[in-house]
Amino acid sequence: MSEYDLVVIGAGPGGYVSAIRAGQLGMKVACIDKRETLGGTCLNVGCIPSKALLQSSHKFYDSQNHFAEHGIIAENVKADIGKMQERKNKVIGDLCKGIDFLFKKNKVEKITGTAKLLGDGKISTGEKEITAKNILIASGSVPSSLPDIEIDEKNIISSTGALELDKVPENLVVIGGGVIGLELGSVWARLGSKVTVIEYADDIIPMMDSDIVKNFSRTMKKQGMELKTKTKVVGVKATKKGATIELNGRDDDKSEKIECDKVLIAVGRKPFTDELGLENVGITTNKHGFIEVDKNFKTSVDNVYAIGDVIGGAMLAHKAEEEGVACVEQLSGLRAHVNYNAIPSVVYTHPEVASVGKTEQEIKEQKIEYNVGKFSFIANSRGRAVGETDGLVKVITEKETDKILGVHIMGDQAGTIIHEAVIVMEYTGTSEDLFRCCHAHPTLNEAVKEACLDVHKRAIHS
């Protein structure tokens, strides 16, 4: 029977990064995953394939809508969905091979199989049994559905099915106005599908700052998406031609039926703990099925730890990575922590939406006195030059100290721009700290500097 210092269950971003860091620290480590390819949901059927298709569809959308204003005449441009899917699959394949290489480089043993906890450090991998001094569960999450709705991946599809479509649906209904629904809805809307988004909450991406959401909703509508908020899904039925969705107004009970070719169920994700054998060893979960851990990521069982989607919080690949590294470093006797107030979140539509820290709604609820600064991309020189004027930066600071509490951006490259705010917030910096830094001209990042200046009522360009 093989014995390891650490066995990681799950080879997604949290799992494979944890395993590599453990290898760097000299541990004898193995990583178990049921897929032949490493990378988990994120790389195989999530973050990476969706970004590949978003990029391809954006280029096509630009050719149809923006090339002419740049003096580029492109006639009879067509989308080859098969070729887009080929490119997406190559991106996935290349990155999977990259993780294989990193495992070999850091002496991480890859085990393909279904992990099951047996107790006393023993784990079944399907074909054999191994033991470990420490076990790290990084099994991730799977798509949620709604009651009485069966996802068949034909007409009623999950995010996985939406990434594999071989032709553009004429009508696509997306149930769920969160990150996954809007990103995948954007892919097919750009390629010609009529997309309708159904959201139960007051607005799409309800976790984001309300000022950003208001501007973002207007932009999505301008791009042709129909947004039905405050709407309840009563039922979804597959038909020969597609699906029928029954809706009720959340507040007024006004009923409606929609016919479509495909319906995408994008109502969130749930922790994946099936077949792990948590009950065999007495690991505690909460009422939502998330594994409960302490501040050091230890479960209710000694020497068993958990990180990432399976413990709740923001279901983000980079959050799982940070937790995994912190957990492994703590096991090695190093000091490590995760600053949950400085973890960015991004919606990779166009324009992108990025956020870090608290929203204005949260700050009001916590009765913190605050200041706000804003700056629009329309007044940014680079935004004007590249034709990306649809955007806004919002900075919120503590009134007494000027410490940045939250930064929210809608605009081109928002997911990249947000990171200067992340760094300043990681070091508990202020809006003045940020605007005192020299920003190259012309760049979109100057909008962040201007928003910080606006906190102090001294923006230069507005």
Buried (B, 14 or more C-beta within 10 A) or exposed (E): EBEBBBBBBBBBBBBBBBBBBBBBBEBBBBBBBBBEBBBBBBBBBBBBBBBBBBBBBBEBBBBBEEEEEEEEEEEEEEBEBEEBBEBBEEBBEEBBEEBBEBBEEBBBBBBBBBBBBBEEBBBBBBEEEBBBBBBBBBBBBBBBBBEEBEBEEEBBBBBBBBBEBEEBBEBBBBBBBBBBBBBBBBBBBBBBBBBBBBBBBEBBBBBBBBBBBEBBBEBBEEBEBBBBBEBBBBBBBBEEEBBBBBBBEBEEEEEEEBEBBBBBBBBBBBBBBEBBBBEEBEBEBEEEBBBBBEEEBBBBBEBBBBBBBBBBBEBBBBBBBBBBBBBBBBBBEEEBEBEEEBBBBBBBBBBBBBBBBBBBBBBEEEEBEBBBBBBBBBBBBBBEEBEBBBBBBBBBBBEEEBBBBBBBBBBBBBBBBBEBBBEBBEEEBBBBBBBEBEBEEBBBBBBBBBBBBBBBEEBEBB
